[in-house]
Structures are given as structure tokens and as C-alpha cells.
């Protein structure tokens, strides 16, 4: 069956070295931000009139998906996940009232999408925070909301296969038992996360098709994606 969507909405954050940055907390061997360089110019001697660029980046730069291995030693890697995970039915939870920095509870998720969500869905969390993405500042992180432990458990119990975010996804509720507790809990239950989304306000349907295919990278815990919604 051919897909003939009425509209295609680009949900991907632009990868631009002038407006994208990532924290480099303790534990990193080196800092690697998004950067692009020209490897061959059009007028290079013997260059056959081509330009070629190279990119230096983490696999977690921009809109991307995290396989369970990102948070679970020995967990499933990107190339081991079925492609069907990354294309299929999705719903949006409107959580704009959770800015700045408020808790997102299981009750909030139930109120937002409890009447339409189905097992196997992809759940996108909307705050519109990334529509004015500022390069990943401390303010951006601190003003982003967070899932409570109960909300994370709700996602798992409802059987979603992807949780997507248009805000900083690394915040946890106060006194969480470990760092990145919610992301790690989702990974431990096989749920893929899809951070750095935007334009969720442009989706006008209760249910739609999400496509966010990863690159076929072998032995990796994450991959950039071009996330789009088919309406």
C-alpha cells in the first residue's frame, strides 16, 4: 500500500555548528561537538570538480535515537533493533503547561493521551521548548520539565516503543535513585528514546505516522535520524 500523506512535517533539529552544542560531563575521553570541514574543494588539483565535506560529531548530536545499549551495558544496539520500531503510529502528549521545569506525572500523560494511545505506539512529548532551541544552554536544560518515576513506568506499562522529546531529556525528579534514572529505566525495558525533536505544534492529527530511521551503523548505541510526521 502506497503512503499518500496530506502533509509531511519535519520534526528534526537543524545540525548547525553555530547553533548546536552538547555538554561534556565527567567521563568523556574528549569533547566532540558538531563540526564540519571541507576535505576537498571543487578546484582542488585532480579533484574532478567535486567538493567533499567531513563531519565530526557524537552519534547523539541533533535529533537521534538511543538504543538500549546507551544506558545498559550489553544492551541491544542500533543495528539489532527492528526497522519497524522507527516507523509507525504515534501520538503527542501536549505538556506545554509543564514549563518551566515542572514534573510530568503519570496522571498528566493519562490525561493527555490516555484515550488514544495503543500498545506499540510512539509517544512524543510536546512542550515547544526546542522551537526556540538556544544551543543547549544551562537555562534550556534547567527550564525543561522532567518525567517522574511514575510517568516513566506509565510509558513502559502502556507498551510504547519510542519516547520522543522536544526538550532536554536528561532531567530527573529530585531525589531520583540514580543519575539519568528515567532514561536508564526506559532503556532497561527496551524502550527507544528520541531526543531533540521540534515542530510538534505543527501536527494537527490525534494519530499520525512517525518515521525516524537510524543509519545502519554496526556496533553503535545511537544514530542520528531525520524525524518526520506523515499526516
GUDO-414391 format. One record per residue (C-alpha): residue number from 1; residue in one letter; x, y, z. Coordinates in steps of 0.05 Angstrom, whole numbers, plus 5000, padded with zeros to 4 digits. Example, Ala and Ser with C-alpha at 12.3 -4.5 7.8 and 13.67 -1.06 7.14 Angstrom:
{loza = 1, filo = a, c1 = 5246, c2 = 4910, c3 = 5156} .
{loza = 2, filo = s, c1 = 5273, c2 = 4979, c3 = 5143} .
***
This chain:
{loza = 1, filo = x, c1 = 5000, c2 = 5000, c3 = 5000} .
{loza = 2, filo = x, c1 = 5029, c2 = 5067, c3 = 4979} .
{loza = 3, filo = x, c1 = 5032, c2 = 5123, c3 = 5030} .
{loza = 4, filo = x, c1 = 4999, c2 = 5187, c3 = 5006} .
{loza = 5, filo = x, c1 = 5003, c2 = 5235, c3 = 5065} .
{loza = 6, filo = x, c1 = 4967, c2 = 5301, c3 = 5064} .
{loza = 7, filo = x, c1 = 5028, c2 = 5334, c3 = 5094} .
{loza = 8, filo = x, c1 = 5099, c2 = 5318, c3 = 5117} .
{loza = 9, filo = x, c1 = 5123, c2 = 5355, c3 = 5179} .
{loza = 10, filo = x, c1 = 5198, c2 = 5357, c3 = 5192} .
{loza = 11, filo = x, c1 = 5209, c2 = 5344, c3 = 5266} .
{loza = 12, filo = x, c1 = 5285, c2 = 5347, c3 = 5263} .
{loza = 13, filo = x, c1 = 5330, c2 = 5397, c3 = 5297} .
{loza = 14, filo = x, c1 = 5379, c2 = 5431, c3 = 5250} .
{loza = 15, filo = x, c1 = 5451, c2 = 5409, c3 = 5257} .
{loza = 16, filo = x, c1 = 5489, c2 = 5474, c3 = 5253} .
{loza = 17, filo = x, c1 = 5556, c2 = 5485, c3 = 5286} .
{loza = 18, filo = x, c1 = 5536, c2 = 5557, c3 = 5302} .
{loza = 19, filo = x, c1 = 5474, c2 = 5536, c3 = 5340} .
{loza = 20, filo = x, c1 = 5485, c2 = 5468, c3 = 5369} .
{loza = 21, filo = x, c1 = 5525, c2 = 5446, c3 = 5429} .
{loza = 22, filo = x, c1 = 5527, c2 = 5387, c3 = 5477} .
{loza = 23, filo = x, c1 = 5552, c2 = 5382, c3 = 5548} .
{loza = 24, filo = x, c1 = 5616, c2 = 5343, c3 = 5560} .
{loza = 25, filo = x, c1 = 5609, c2 = 5319, c3 = 5632} .
{loza = 26, filo = x, c1 = 5658, c2 = 5277, c3 = 5671} .
{loza = 27, filo = x, c1 = 5676, c2 = 5210, c3 = 5639} .
{loza = 28, filo = x, c1 = 5686, c2 = 5233, c3 = 5567} .
{loza = 29, filo = x, c1 = 5753, c2 = 5217, c3 = 5535} .
{loza = 30, filo = x, c1 = 5747, c2 = 5281, c3 = 5494} .
{loza = 31, filo = x, c1 = 5699, c2 = 5336, c3 = 5477} .
{loza = 32, filo = x, c1 = 5668, c2 = 5326, c3 = 5408} .
{loza = 33, filo = x, c1 = 5618, c2 = 5378, c3 = 5385} .
{loza = 34, filo = x, c1 = 5585, c2 = 5382, c3 = 5317} .
{loza = 35, filo = x, c1 = 5634, c2 = 5409, c3 = 5266} .
{loza = 36, filo = x, c1 = 5641, c2 = 5405, c3 = 5191} .
{loza = 37, filo = x, c1 = 5702, c2 = 5414, c3 = 5148} .
{loza = 38, filo = x, c1 = 5718, c2 = 5414, c3 = 5074} .
{loza = 39, filo = x, c1 = 5762, c2 = 5355, c3 = 5054} .
{loza = 40, filo = x, c1 = 5766, c2 = 5371, c3 = 4980} .
{loza = 41, filo = x, c1 = 5750, c2 = 5436, c3 = 4943} .
{loza = 42, filo = x, c1 = 5718, c2 = 5440, c3 = 4874} .
{loza = 43, filo = x, c1 = 5781, c2 = 5470, c3 = 4847} .
{loza = 44, filo = x, c1 = 5829, c2 = 5422, c3 = 4882} .
{loza = 45, filo = x, c1 = 5884, c2 = 5395, c3 = 4836} .
{loza = 46, filo = x, c1 = 5858, c2 = 5330, c3 = 4808} .
{loza = 47, filo = x, c1 = 5794, c2 = 5340, c3 = 4846} .
{loza = 48, filo = x, c1 = 5748, c2 = 5328, c3 = 4786} .
{loza = 49, filo = x, c1 = 5706, c2 = 5389, c3 = 4803} .
{loza = 50, filo = x, c1 = 5676, c2 = 5360, c3 = 4867} .
{loza = 51, filo = x, c1 = 5670, c2 = 5385, c3 = 4937} .
{loza = 52, filo = x, c1 = 5673, c2 = 5336, c3 = 4995} .
{loza = 53, filo = x, c1 = 5659, c2 = 5352, c3 = 5068} .
{loza = 54, filo = x, c1 = 5670, c2 = 5312, c3 = 5131} .
{loza = 55, filo = x, c1 = 5632, c2 = 5316, c3 = 5197} .
{loza = 56, filo = x, c1 = 5657, c2 = 5308, c3 = 5268} .
{loza = 57, filo = x, c1 = 5600, c2 = 5293, c3 = 5316} .
{loza = 58, filo = x, c1 = 5574, c2 = 5248, c3 = 5370} .
{loza = 59, filo = x, c1 = 5521, c2 = 5198, c3 = 5349} .
{loza = 60, filo = x, c1 = 5476, c2 = 5235, c3 = 5399} .
{loza = 61, filo = x, c1 = 5481, c2 = 5303, c3 = 5364} .
{loza = 62, filo = x, c1 = 5415, c2 = 5332, c3 = 5339} .
{loza = 63, filo = x, c1 = 5353, c2 = 5291, c3 = 5330} .
{loza = 64, filo = x, c1 = 5373, c2 = 5219, c3 = 5345} .
{loza = 65, filo = x, c1 = 5352, c2 = 5153, c3 = 5374} .
{loza = 66, filo = x, c1 = 5384, c2 = 5118, c3 = 5433} .
{loza = 67, filo = x, c1 = 5385, c2 = 5042, c3 = 5433} .
{loza = 68, filo = x, c1 = 5383, c2 = 5006, c3 = 5500} .
{loza = 69, filo = x, c1 = 5458, c2 = 4997, c3 = 5500} .
{loza = 70, filo = x, c1 = 5466, c2 = 5072, c3 = 5512} .
{loza = 71, filo = x, c1 = 5445, c2 = 5061, c3 = 5584} .
{loza = 72, filo = x, c1 = 5452, c2 = 4985, c3 = 5592} .
{loza = 73, filo = x, c1 = 5519, c2 = 4950, c3 = 5586} .
{loza = 74, filo = x, c1 = 5510, c2 = 4894, c3 = 5536} .
{loza = 75, filo = x, c1 = 5442, c2 = 4921, c3 = 5515} .
{loza = 76, filo = x, c1 = 5413, c2 = 4920, c3 = 5444} .
{loza = 77, filo = x, c1 = 5450, c2 = 4962, c3 = 5394} .
{loza = 78, filo = x, c1 = 5421, c2 = 5004, c3 = 5337} .
{loza = 79, filo = x, c1 = 5432, c2 = 4954, c3 = 5282} .
{loza = 80, filo = x, c1 = 5398, c2 = 4900, c3 = 5323} .
{loza = 81, filo = x, c1 = 5332, c2 = 4938, c3 = 5331} .
{loza = 82, filo = x, c1 = 5277, c2 = 4922, c3 = 5280} .
{loza = 83, filo = x, c1 = 5264, c2 = 4977, c3 = 5229} .
{loza = 84, filo = x, c1 = 5191, c2 = 4973, c3 = 5247} .
{loza = 85, filo = x, c1 = 5207, c2 = 5007, c3 = 5313} .
{loza = 86, filo = x, c1 = 5224, c2 = 5071, c3 = 5276} .
{loza = 87, filo = x, c1 = 5163, c2 = 5077, c3 = 5231} .
{loza = 88, filo = x, c1 = 5091, c2 = 5072, c3 = 5253} .
{loza = 89, filo = x, c1 = 5034, c2 = 5101, c3 = 5294} .
{loza = 90, filo = x, c1 = 5049, c2 = 5159, c3 = 5341} .
{loza = 91, filo = x, c1 = 5012, c2 = 5205, c3 = 5388} .
{loza = 92, filo = x, c1 = 5031, c2 = 5271, c3 = 5421} .
{loza = 93, filo = x, c1 = 5023, c2 = 5289, c3 = 5494} .
{loza = 94, filo = x, c1 = 5013, c2 = 5365, c3 = 5500} .
{loza = 95, filo = x, c1 = 5053, c2 = 5384, c3 = 5561} .
{loza = 96, filo = x, c1 = 5064, c2 = 5458, c3 = 5549} .
{loza = 97, filo = x, c1 = 5038, c2 = 5474, c3 = 5618} .
{loza = 98, filo = x, c1 = 5098, c2 = 5438, c3 = 5648} .
{loza = 99, filo = x, c1 = 5146, c2 = 5495, c3 = 5631} .
{loza = 100, filo = x, c1 = 5189, c2 = 5517, c3 = 5663} .
{loza = 101, filo = x, c1 = 5219, c2 = 5457, c3 = 5698} .
{loza = 102, filo = x, c1 = 5157, c2 = 5423, c3 = 5725} .
{loza = 103, filo = x, c1 = 5142, c2 = 5350, c3 = 5736} .
{loza = 104, filo = x, c1 = 5106, c2 = 5307, c3 = 5685} .
{loza = 105, filo = x, c1 = 5067, c2 = 5254, c3 = 5723} .
{loza = 106, filo = x, c1 = 5033, c2 = 5190, c3 = 5701} .
{loza = 107, filo = x, c1 = 4967, c2 = 5227, c3 = 5712} .
{loza = 108, filo = x, c1 = 4989, c2 = 5281, c3 = 5664} .
{loza = 109, filo = x, c1 = 5005, c2 = 5231, c3 = 5610} .
{loza = 110, filo = x, c1 = 4940, c2 = 5194, c3 = 5621} .
{loza = 111, filo = x, c1 = 4901, c2 = 5258, c3 = 5615} .
{loza = 112, filo = x, c1 = 4938, c2 = 5279, c3 = 5552} .
{loza = 113, filo = x, c1 = 4937, c2 = 5214, c3 = 5512} .
{loza = 114, filo = x, c1 = 4904, c2 = 5160, c3 = 5554} .
{loza = 115, filo = x, c1 = 4843, c2 = 5159, c3 = 5510} .
{loza = 116, filo = x, c1 = 4881, c2 = 5147, c3 = 5445} .
{loza = 117, filo = x, c1 = 4947, c2 = 5112, c3 = 5459} .
{loza = 118, filo = x, c1 = 4955, c2 = 5039, c3 = 5440} .
{loza = 119, filo = x, c1 = 5008, c2 = 4987, c3 = 5453} .
{loza = 120, filo = x, c1 = 5065, c2 = 4993, c3 = 5403} .
{loza = 121, filo = x, c1 = 5055, c2 = 5068, c3 = 5394} .
{loza = 122, filo = x, c1 = 5109, c2 = 5121, c3 = 5393} .
{loza = 123, filo = x, c1 = 5097, c2 = 5175, c3 = 5445} .
{loza = 124, filo = x, c1 = 5122, c2 = 5246, c3 = 5432} .
{loza = 125, filo = x, c1 = 5125, c2 = 5295, c3 = 5490} .
{loza = 126, filo = x, c1 = 5108, c2 = 5366, c3 = 5468} .
{loza = 127, filo = x, c1 = 5128, c2 = 5430, c3 = 5504} .
{loza = 128, filo = x, c1 = 5151, c2 = 5471, c3 = 5443} .
{loza = 129, filo = x, c1 = 5217, c2 = 5484, c3 = 5481} .
{loza = 130, filo = x, c1 = 5260, c2 = 5465, c3 = 5421} .
{loza = 131, filo = x, c1 = 5223, c2 = 5511, c3 = 5373} .
{loza = 132, filo = x, c1 = 5269, c2 = 5565, c3 = 5401} .
{loza = 133, filo = x, c1 = 5328, c2 = 5520, c3 = 5415} .
{loza = 134, filo = x, c1 = 5386, c2 = 5562, c3 = 5441} .
{loza = 135, filo = x, c1 = 5445, c2 = 5516, c3 = 5430} .
{loza = 136, filo = x, c1 = 5436, c2 = 5473, c3 = 5492} .
{loza = 137, filo = x, c1 = 5447, c2 = 5525, c3 = 5547} .
{loza = 138, filo = x, c1 = 5443, c2 = 5513, c3 = 5621} .
{loza = 139, filo = x, c1 = 5378, c2 = 5553, c3 = 5620} .
{loza = 140, filo = x, c1 = 5349, c2 = 5506, c3 = 5567} .
{loza = 141, filo = x, c1 = 5365, c2 = 5446, c3 = 5610} .
{loza = 142, filo = x, c1 = 5340, c2 = 5474, c3 = 5676} .
{loza = 143, filo = x, c1 = 5274, c2 = 5500, c3 = 5647} .
{loza = 144, filo = x, c1 = 5258, c2 = 5434, c3 = 5613} .
{loza = 145, filo = x, c1 = 5208, c2 = 5391, c3 = 5651} .
{loza = 146, filo = x, c1 = 5221, c2 = 5320, c3 = 5675} .
{loza = 147, filo = x, c1 = 5185, c2 = 5254, c3 = 5677} .
{loza = 148, filo = x, c1 = 5170, c2 = 5229, c3 = 5746} .
{loza = 149, filo = x, c1 = 5188, c2 = 5157, c3 = 5761} .
{loza = 150, filo = x, c1 = 5114, c2 = 5141, c3 = 5757} .
{loza = 151, filo = x, c1 = 5108, c2 = 5173, c3 = 5688} .
{loza = 152, filo = x, c1 = 5167, c2 = 5132, c3 = 5663} .
{loza = 153, filo = x, c1 = 5133, c2 = 5070, c3 = 5690} .
{loza = 154, filo = x, c1 = 5068, c2 = 5091, c3 = 5655} .
{loza = 155, filo = x, c1 = 5105, c2 = 5093, c3 = 5588} .
{loza = 156, filo = x, c1 = 5131, c2 = 5023, c3 = 5599} .
{loza = 157, filo = x, c1 = 5065, c2 = 4995, c3 = 5622} .
{loza = 158, filo = x, c1 = 5028, c2 = 5026, c3 = 5562} .
{loza = 159, filo = x, c1 = 5076, c2 = 4989, c3 = 5515} .
{loza = 160, filo = x, c1 = 5104, c2 = 5049, c3 = 5477} .
{loza = 161, filo = x, c1 = 5165, c2 = 5032, c3 = 5434} .
{loza = 162, filo = x, c1 = 5193, c2 = 5103, c3 = 5429} .
{loza = 163, filo = x, c1 = 5190, c2 = 5163, c3 = 5475} .
{loza = 164, filo = x, c1 = 5208, c2 = 5228, c3 = 5439} .
{loza = 165, filo = x, c1 = 5225, c2 = 5295, c3 = 5470} .
{loza = 166, filo = x, c1 = 5225, c2 = 5367, c3 = 5446} .
{loza = 167, filo = x, c1 = 5261, c2 = 5389, c3 = 5510} .
{loza = 168, filo = x, c1 = 5323, c2 = 5367, c3 = 5548} .
{loza = 169, filo = x, c1 = 5310, c2 = 5294, c3 = 5565} .
{loza = 170, filo = x, c1 = 5362, c2 = 5284, c3 = 5619} .
{loza = 171, filo = x, c1 = 5327, c2 = 5316, c3 = 5678} .
{loza = 172, filo = x, c1 = 5301, c2 = 5271, c3 = 5735} .
{loza = 173, filo = x, c1 = 5256, c2 = 5286, c3 = 5793} .
{loza = 174, filo = x, c1 = 5291, c2 = 5308, c3 = 5858} .
{loza = 175, filo = x, c1 = 5319, c2 = 5250, c3 = 5898} .
{loza = 176, filo = x, c1 = 5317, c2 = 5202, c3 = 5839} .
{loza = 177, filo = x, c1 = 5356, c2 = 5140, c3 = 5858} .
{loza = 178, filo = x, c1 = 5410, c2 = 5149, c3 = 5804} .
{loza = 179, filo = x, c1 = 5433, c2 = 5197, c3 = 5750} .
{loza = 180, filo = x, c1 = 5391, c2 = 5194, c3 = 5686} .
{loza = 181, filo = x, c1 = 5344, c2 = 5147, c3 = 5722} .
{loza = 182, filo = x, c1 = 5286, c2 = 5155, c3 = 5674} .
{loza = 183, filo = x, c1 = 5327, c2 = 5146, c3 = 5611} .
{loza = 184, filo = x, c1 = 5362, c2 = 5086, c3 = 5641} .
{loza = 185, filo = x, c1 = 5296, c2 = 5055, c3 = 5663} .
{loza = 186, filo = x, c1 = 5266, c2 = 5062, c3 = 5593} .
{loza = 187, filo = x, c1 = 5329, c2 = 5030, c3 = 5563} .
{loza = 188, filo = x, c1 = 5326, c2 = 4973, c3 = 5613} .
{loza = 189, filo = x, c1 = 5256, c2 = 4957, c3 = 5588} .
{loza = 190, filo = x, c1 = 5275, c2 = 4961, c3 = 5514} .
{loza = 191, filo = x, c1 = 5242, c2 = 5029, c3 = 5501} .
{loza = 192, filo = x, c1 = 5280, c2 = 5072, c3 = 5450} .
{loza = 193, filo = x, c1 = 5287, c2 = 5147, c3 = 5465} .
{loza = 194, filo = x, c1 = 5286, c2 = 5201, c3 = 5411} .
{loza = 195, filo = x, c1 = 5312, c2 = 5267, c3 = 5437} .
{loza = 196, filo = x, c1 = 5320, c2 = 5335, c3 = 5403} .
{loza = 197, filo = x, c1 = 5254, c2 = 5340, c3 = 5366} .
{loza = 198, filo = x, c1 = 5218, c2 = 5404, c3 = 5346} .
{loza = 199, filo = x, c1 = 5156, c2 = 5429, c3 = 5308} .
{loza = 200, filo = x, c1 = 5109, c2 = 5383, c3 = 5346} .
{loza = 201, filo = x, c1 = 5060, c2 = 5442, c3 = 5346} .
{loza = 202, filo = x, c1 = 5051, c2 = 5432, c3 = 5270} .
{loza = 203, filo = x, c1 = 5020, c2 = 5363, c3 = 5279} .
{loza = 204, filo = x, c1 = 4945, c2 = 5372, c3 = 5272} .
{loza = 205, filo = x, c1 = 4921, c2 = 5300, c3 = 5279} .
{loza = 206, filo = x, c1 = 4910, c2 = 5258, c3 = 5341} .
{loza = 207, filo = x, c1 = 4945, c2 = 5199, c3 = 5309} .
{loza = 208, filo = x, c1 = 4997, c2 = 5202, c3 = 5254} .
{loza = 209, filo = x, c1 = 5056, c2 = 5163, c3 = 5225} .
{loza = 210, filo = x, c1 = 5125, c2 = 5177, c3 = 5253} .
{loza = 211, filo = x, c1 = 5187, c2 = 5160, c3 = 5212} .
{loza = 212, filo = x, c1 = 5255, c2 = 5167, c3 = 5244} .
{loza = 213, filo = x, c1 = 5301, c2 = 5116, c3 = 5213} .
{loza = 214, filo = x, c1 = 5371, c2 = 5108, c3 = 5241} .
{loza = 215, filo = x, c1 = 5433, c2 = 5097, c3 = 5199} .
{loza = 216, filo = x, c1 = 5454, c2 = 5024, c3 = 5191} .
{loza = 217, filo = x, c1 = 5513, c2 = 5032, c3 = 5238} .
{loza = 218, filo = x, c1 = 5542, c2 = 4968, c3 = 5265} .
{loza = 219, filo = x, c1 = 5562, c2 = 4966, c3 = 5338} .
{loza = 220, filo = x, c1 = 5533, c2 = 5033, c3 = 5359} .
{loza = 221, filo = x, c1 = 5487, c2 = 5055, c3 = 5416} .
{loza = 222, filo = x, c1 = 5455, c2 = 5113, c3 = 5378} .
{loza = 223, filo = x, c1 = 5444, c2 = 5143, c3 = 5310} .
{loza = 224, filo = x, c1 = 5423, c2 = 5210, c3 = 5280} .
{loza = 225, filo = x, c1 = 5354, c2 = 5209, c3 = 5248} .
{loza = 226, filo = x, c1 = 5313, c2 = 5253, c3 = 5202} .
{loza = 227, filo = x, c1 = 5248, c2 = 5250, c3 = 5240} .
{loza = 228, filo = x, c1 = 5185, c2 = 5267, c3 = 5202} .
{loza = 229, filo = x, c1 = 5110, c2 = 5262, c3 = 5214} .
{loza = 230, filo = x, c1 = 5063, c2 = 5239, c3 = 5159} .
{loza = 231, filo = x, c1 = 4994, c2 = 5270, c3 = 5167} .
***
